[in-house]
Amino acid sequence: EVNDLTQASRGLWGGLILLGKSRTNRQDGIEQIEGIQADDPRGEYGGGASPDLDDSSGVLRFVSIRHGGSNIGEGNEINGLTMGAVGSGTQITNVEVYNNRDDGFEWFGGTVNTKRLISAGNGDDSFDWDESFAGKGQFWFVIQDESTADRGIEGDGNPSDNRGDDEHYSQPVVYNATFMGSGADSKNNGNMAFKFREETGVHIHNSIIYGYPGDLKISSGTVAYTGVINIDNEKGDDGNLPSDHMLASSPTLVISGNIFYGFGYDQDSANIIKYSDQDPATLDSDEKDAIDSLIVNFNLFSEDPKLTVTREDGYIQTLDPIPGSGSPALDWAGNTHMVDEPSDFFSDVDYCGAFNTGDDWHKEWTAITDAYGLE
């Protein structure tokens, strides 16, 4: 039974690893997955010089991965579900990672598409991608721990031996996600919705971003605002920094048509973004203003999506991620921002976030059903 273990129980076993022969931007197109010994051929992923983007690693459906993330293989902590170069022929739907020590879901390259993913109570990032991941996702749900959680999404695309051309940056597309952070008043340093690093693009639309602390970090006497969205330009080549992807004439990093609400320290839409720059001159004030404007002008900040979560002694007691009556999420414009129309993958819905009234796809088969009072 799920209640035999507490919400703090993590790292009790490894995790689930899927490998395939789709794309990765490692120098030779093949790599060894983290957490598996380097001399074990079963840990190899990637299609080499001729990747199979439609490669199938099978079917994963209605699976709950609980209390994993132990150290195996050269001291690496294992993600709940790790995907190495998994192709679009793979079917991944209705998968939950609950209380993992490390990330919930991580993609190392690949082109796999996913629907109805739940990342709940995990110790590090909820979703993480690297190495030119280019899959689609819809109906993702995140609920984060009050004290240990890191980012809702950590996205990048640049390993040390990246091949360096424009075809090998990460470029996933996400619709109808709900990100519920550690709480506006959690004081959880580092808990932010999105952190985008070198060589990643992404499209995020029709999603709810709710309850992040917008925290302050004090280091060596200096106060730094950690933000809800972090644009990290500390590494990477000119032209493939996250800011470059946002400011391009045809932007490849776009965050629009979403609801942002419930941040700490009274942060409003004008200052939810933090920039990390190794060189202070990487972005001038006009470029920062332009990025701020993109976020502020194409998302909704002023209306409560009416989600419910209660916590006691750091543990989640009750949760209802379905927007309540009167929520702006229930009367949405639909997928008006669709970036690759027509699409055989995305469901065209008229609500914002992962759930609609009466839509309880997250119940019964998941750990959160019992643990968070979703009976």
C-alpha positions as CSV (number, residue, x, y, z in Angstrom):
1,E,0.0,0.0,0.0
2,V,1.2,3.5,-0.8
3,N,0.6,4.7,2.7
4,D,3.0,2.1,4.2
5,L,5.8,4.7,3.3
6,T,5.9,8.4,4.1
7,Q,6.2,11.2,1.5
8,A,9.8,11.5,2.7
9,S,10.6,7.9,1.7
10,R,12.9,8.2,-1.4
11,G,15.8,6.3,-2.9
12,L,14.6,2.8,-1.9
13,W,15.5,1.3,-5.3
14,G,16.8,2.5,-8.7
15,G,14.2,3.5,-11.3
16,L,13.1,2.7,-14.8
17,I,15.4,3.2,-17.8
18,L,14.3,3.1,-21.4
19,L,16.9,3.3,-24.2
20,G,16.5,3.6,-28.0
21,K,18.2,4.5,-31.2
22,S,16.8,8.0,-31.9
23,R,18.7,11.3,-32.0
24,T,21.3,12.5,-29.5
25,N,23.8,15.3,-30.0
26,R,26.7,13.4,-28.5
27,Q,29.7,13.6,-30.8
28,D,29.3,10.1,-32.3
29,G,25.6,9.9,-31.7
30,I,25.9,7.1,-29.1
31,E,26.4,7.4,-25.4
32,Q,26.2,5.4,-22.1
33,I,23.2,6.2,-19.9
34,E,24.0,7.6,-16.5
35,G,23.8,5.2,-13.6
36,I,24.8,2.1,-15.6
37,Q,28.5,1.0,-15.5
38,A,30.5,2.2,-18.5
39,D,31.5,-1.3,-19.5
40,D,27.9,-2.6,-19.6
41,P,26.7,-2.6,-23.2
42,R,23.1,-2.6,-22.1
43,G,23.5,1.0,-21.1
44,E,24.2,2.2,-24.6
45,Y,21.7,4.6,-26.4
46,G,21.5,6.6,-29.6
47,G,21.4,5.7,-33.3
48,G,24.9,6.9,-34.2
49,A,25.3,8.7,-37.5
50,S,21.9,7.5,-38.7
51,P,19.4,7.8,-35.9
52,D,16.0,6.3,-36.3
53,L,13.6,9.1,-35.1
54,D,10.7,6.7,-35.2
55,D,12.4,4.0,-33.2
56,S,10.2,2.1,-30.8
57,S,11.3,1.1,-27.3
58,G,7.9,-0.5,-26.6
59,V,4.8,0.6,-24.6
60,L,4.7,2.1,-21.2
61,R,1.1,2.8,-20.0
62,F,-0.6,3.1,-16.6
63,V,2.7,2.7,-14.6
64,S,3.4,4.2,-11.2
65,I,7.1,4.5,-10.3
66,R,7.5,5.0,-6.5
67,H,10.2,5.8,-3.9
68,G,13.1,5.3,-6.3
69,G,16.3,7.1,-7.1
70,S,19.0,5.1,-5.2
71,N,22.7,5.4,-6.0
72,I,23.7,2.7,-8.5
73,G,26.5,2.6,-11.1
74,E,29.3,5.0,-10.4
75,G,27.5,6.9,-7.7
76,N,24.7,8.3,-10.0
77,E,21.2,8.9,-8.6
78,I,18.7,7.4,-10.9
79,N,15.7,9.3,-12.2
80,G,12.2,7.9,-11.9
81,L,11.9,7.4,-15.6
82,T,15.1,7.9,-17.6
83,M,14.8,7.9,-21.4
84,G,17.9,7.8,-23.6
85,A,17.3,8.5,-27.3
86,V,13.8,7.0,-27.2
87,G,12.0,7.3,-30.5
88,S,8.5,8.5,-31.4
89,G,7.4,4.9,-32.1
90,T,7.4,4.4,-28.3
91,Q,4.1,4.8,-26.6
92,I,4.3,6.5,-23.1
93,T,1.0,7.5,-21.6
94,N,-0.3,7.6,-18.0
95,V,2.9,7.3,-16.1
96,E,3.6,8.6,-12.6
97,V,6.8,9.1,-10.8
98,Y,6.2,9.6,-7.0
99,N,8.7,10.6,-4.4
100,N,11.9,9.9,-6.3
101,R,15.2,11.1,-4.9
102,D,16.4,12.6,-8.1
103,D,14.4,13.9,-11.1
104,G,11.0,12.6,-12.0
105,F,11.4,12.3,-15.8
106,E,14.6,12.9,-17.8
107,W,15.2,12.7,-21.5
108,F,18.6,12.4,-23.0
109,G,17.9,13.2,-26.6
110,G,15.1,11.3,-28.3
111,T,11.9,12.1,-30.1
112,V,9.3,10.3,-27.9
113,N,5.9,11.9,-27.4
114,T,4.2,11.6,-24.0
115,K,0.7,12.2,-22.6
116,R,-0.6,12.3,-19.0
117,L,2.6,12.3,-17.0
118,I,2.6,12.9,-13.2
119,S,5.7,14.1,-11.4
120,A,4.9,14.2,-7.7
121,G,7.0,14.9,-4.6
122,N,10.3,14.3,-6.3
123,G,13.6,15.5,-4.8
124,D,15.1,17.3,-7.7
125,D,13.6,18.5,-11.0
126,S,10.2,17.3,-12.1
127,F,11.0,17.2,-15.8
128,D,14.6,17.5,-17.2
129,W,15.8,17.2,-20.8
130,D,19.3,17.2,-22.4
131,E,21.1,16.3,-25.6
132,S,18.7,17.6,-28.3
133,F,15.4,16.1,-27.0
134,A,12.7,16.9,-29.5
135,G,9.5,15.2,-28.3
136,K,6.0,16.5,-27.7
137,G,4.1,16.4,-24.4
138,Q,0.5,17.1,-23.3
139,F,-1.3,16.8,-20.0
140,W,1.7,16.9,-17.7
141,F,1.2,17.4,-14.0
142,V,3.7,18.5,-11.4
143,I,3.2,18.8,-7.6
144,Q,6.4,19.6,-5.8
145,D,7.6,19.0,-2.2
146,E,7.7,21.9,0.2
147,S,11.4,21.7,1.1
148,T,13.4,19.5,-1.4
149,A,12.0,20.1,-4.9
150,D,14.1,21.9,-7.5
151,R,12.7,23.0,-10.9
152,G,9.5,22.2,-12.6
153,I,11.4,22.0,-15.8
154,E,15.2,22.1,-16.3
155,G,15.9,22.2,-20.0
156,D,19.2,22.2,-21.8
157,G,20.7,20.5,-24.8
158,N,24.5,20.8,-24.7
159,P,26.8,18.0,-23.5
160,S,30.6,18.7,-23.5
161,D,31.0,17.1,-26.9
162,N,28.0,18.7,-28.6
163,R,28.2,18.7,-32.4
164,G,27.3,22.3,-32.4
165,D,24.9,22.8,-35.3
166,D,21.4,24.2,-35.2
167,E,19.8,20.8,-35.8
168,H,21.1,19.5,-32.5
169,Y,19.6,21.7,-29.9
170,S,16.6,20.5,-27.7
171,Q,13.3,21.6,-29.0
172,P,10.3,19.9,-27.2
173,V,6.7,21.2,-27.4
174,V,4.5,21.1,-24.3
175,Y,0.8,21.8,-24.1
176,N,-1.7,21.6,-21.2
177,A,0.6,21.1,-18.3
178,T,-0.1,22.1,-14.7
179,F,3.0,23.0,-12.5
180,M,2.2,23.4,-8.8
181,G,5.4,24.5,-6.9
182,S,6.5,24.1,-3.4
183,G,4.2,26.9,-2.3
184,A,4.5,30.7,-2.4
185,D,5.7,30.9,1.2
186,S,7.8,27.8,1.3
187,K,11.2,29.6,1.4
188,N,12.5,26.7,-0.8
189,N,15.6,28.3,-2.4
190,G,15.9,27.2,-6.0
191,N,12.3,26.0,-6.5
192,M,11.4,27.7,-9.7
193,A,9.1,26.8,-12.5
194,F,11.5,26.8,-15.4
195,K,15.3,26.9,-15.9
196,F,16.5,27.0,-19.5
197,R,20.2,26.5,-20.2
198,E,22.4,26.4,-23.3
199,E,21.1,25.0,-26.6
200,T,17.5,24.5,-25.7
201,G,14.4,25.8,-27.3
202,V,10.9,24.9,-26.2
203,H,7.3,25.8,-26.7
204,I,5.1,25.9,-23.6
205,H,1.4,26.7,-24.1
206,N,-2.0,26.4,-22.5
207,S,-0.4,25.6,-19.1
208,I,-0.8,26.7,-15.5
209,I,2.2,27.7,-13.4
210,Y,1.1,28.1,-9.8
211,G,2.5,28.4,-6.3
212,Y,6.2,29.0,-6.7
213,P,8.1,31.0,-4.0
214,G,9.8,33.5,-6.2
215,D,12.5,33.1,-3.5
216,L,15.4,35.2,-2.4
217,K,18.9,33.6,-2.0
218,I,21.5,35.1,0.2
219,S,25.1,34.1,-0.7
220,S,28.2,35.8,0.8
221,G,26.0,38.6,2.1
222,T,24.5,39.3,-1.4
223,V,20.8,39.0,-1.9
224,A,19.8,37.5,-5.3
225,Y,16.3,36.9,-6.6
226,T,16.0,33.4,-7.9
227,G,12.9,34.0,-9.9
228,V,10.2,31.8,-11.3
229,I,11.7,31.6,-14.7
230,N,15.5,31.5,-15.1
231,I,17.1,32.3,-18.4
232,D,20.6,30.9,-17.9
233,N,23.2,32.2,-20.3
234,E,26.3,31.1,-18.3
235,K,27.3,28.4,-20.9
236,G,26.8,27.8,-24.6
237,D,27.7,29.3,-27.9
238,D,26.4,32.6,-29.3
239,G,23.3,31.9,-31.3
240,N,22.2,28.9,-29.1
241,L,21.8,30.5,-25.7
242,P,18.3,30.4,-24.4
243,S,18.0,34.2,-24.8
244,D,19.0,33.8,-28.5
245,H,16.2,31.2,-28.9
246,M,13.7,33.7,-27.4
247,L,14.8,36.7,-29.4
248,A,15.2,35.1,-32.8
249,S,13.1,36.4,-35.7
250,S,11.3,33.1,-35.6
251,P,11.6,32.3,-31.9
252,T,12.3,28.7,-30.9
253,L,11.8,29.3,-27.1
254,V,8.2,30.5,-26.7
255,I,6.2,30.7,-23.4
256,S,2.7,32.0,-24.3
257,G,-0.9,31.4,-23.6
258,N,-0.4,30.3,-20.0
259,I,-1.7,31.2,-16.6
260,F,0.9,32.3,-13.9
261,Y,-0.3,32.8,-10.4
262,G,0.6,32.6,-6.7
263,F,4.2,33.6,-6.2
264,G,6.0,34.5,-3.0
265,Y,7.5,37.8,-1.9
266,D,4.8,39.7,-3.7
267,Q,6.5,39.2,-7.0
268,D,4.3,40.2,-9.9
269,S,4.4,39.7,-13.6
270,A,7.1,42.3,-14.1
271,N,9.8,40.6,-12.2
272,I,9.3,36.8,-12.2
273,I,12.3,36.4,-14.6
274,K,15.9,35.9,-13.4
275,Y,18.9,36.0,-15.8
276,S,22.1,34.1,-15.2
277,D,25.0,35.5,-17.1
278,Q,28.6,34.5,-16.9
279,D,29.4,37.7,-18.7
280,P,27.3,40.6,-17.5
281,A,27.3,42.0,-21.1
282,T,25.7,38.9,-22.5
283,L,22.3,40.6,-22.4
284,D,21.9,44.3,-22.5
285,S,18.9,46.0,-20.9
286,D,17.0,46.3,-24.1
287,E,17.2,42.5,-24.7
288,K,16.1,41.8,-21.2
289,D,13.2,44.2,-21.6
290,A,12.3,42.4,-24.8
291,I,12.2,39.0,-23.1
292,D,10.3,40.4,-20.1
293,S,7.8,41.8,-22.5
294,L,7.3,38.5,-24.3
295,I,6.5,36.8,-21.0
296,V,4.3,39.5,-19.6
297,N,2.3,40.3,-22.7
298,F,1.5,36.8,-23.9
299,N,0.5,35.2,-20.6
300,L,-2.2,35.8,-17.9
301,F,-1.0,36.8,-14.4
302,S,-3.9,38.5,-12.8
303,E,-6.5,35.7,-12.3
304,D,-6.4,32.8,-9.8
305,P,-6.8,29.4,-11.6
306,K,-8.3,28.1,-8.3
307,L,-6.3,25.0,-7.6
308,T,-6.2,23.5,-4.1
309,V,-3.3,22.2,-2.1
310,T,-2.9,22.0,1.7
311,R,0.3,21.1,3.6
312,E,1.0,20.2,7.2
313,D,4.5,19.7,8.6
314,G,5.9,19.8,5.1
315,Y,3.6,17.0,3.8
316,I,0.8,17.4,1.3
317,Q,-2.5,16.6,3.0
318,T,-5.0,17.3,0.3
319,L,-4.8,18.2,-3.4
320,D,-7.2,19.1,-6.1
321,P,-5.5,20.1,-9.4
322,I,-8.7,20.5,-11.3
323,P,-9.5,24.3,-11.5
324,G,-12.5,25.3,-9.4
325,S,-15.6,27.1,-10.5
326,G,-15.0,30.5,-12.1
327,S,-11.4,29.7,-13.0
328,P,-10.1,31.3,-16.2
329,A,-8.6,28.0,-17.1
330,L,-12.0,26.5,-17.7
331,D,-12.9,28.9,-20.5
332,W,-9.7,29.0,-22.6
333,A,-9.1,29.8,-26.3
334,G,-8.0,26.3,-27.1
335,N,-4.8,25.4,-28.9
336,T,-4.6,28.7,-30.8
337,H,-0.8,28.7,-30.4
338,M,-0.3,25.3,-32.0
339,V,3.1,25.4,-33.5
340,D,3.0,22.4,-35.9
341,E,-0.6,22.4,-37.2
342,P,-2.0,20.0,-38.1
343,S,-0.8,17.6,-35.4
344,D,-1.9,14.0,-35.1
345,F,-0.6,14.0,-31.5
346,F,-2.1,17.0,-29.6
347,S,-5.7,16.9,-28.5
348,D,-7.4,20.1,-29.3
349,V,-9.1,21.1,-26.0
350,D,-10.7,24.3,-24.8
351,Y,-9.2,24.5,-21.3
352,C,-5.8,25.5,-19.8
353,G,-3.7,23.1,-17.8
354,A,-3.7,19.3,-17.4
355,F,-7.2,18.9,-16.2
356,N,-10.8,19.9,-16.9
357,T,-13.9,19.7,-14.7
358,G,-14.9,16.1,-14.4
359,D,-11.6,14.9,-15.9
360,D,-10.1,12.7,-13.3
361,W,-7.5,10.7,-15.3
362,H,-5.1,11.1,-12.4
363,K,-7.2,9.1,-10.0
364,E,-7.3,5.4,-9.0
365,W,-4.1,4.2,-10.7
366,T,-1.7,6.7,-9.0
367,A,0.1,7.0,-5.7
368,I,-1.2,10.5,-5.3
369,T,-4.8,9.2,-5.3
370,D,-4.4,7.9,-1.7
371,A,-1.5,9.9,-0.5
372,Y,-3.0,13.3,-1.4
373,G,-6.7,12.5,-0.7
374,L,-7.9,12.1,-4.2
375,E,-10.3,9.2,-3.6
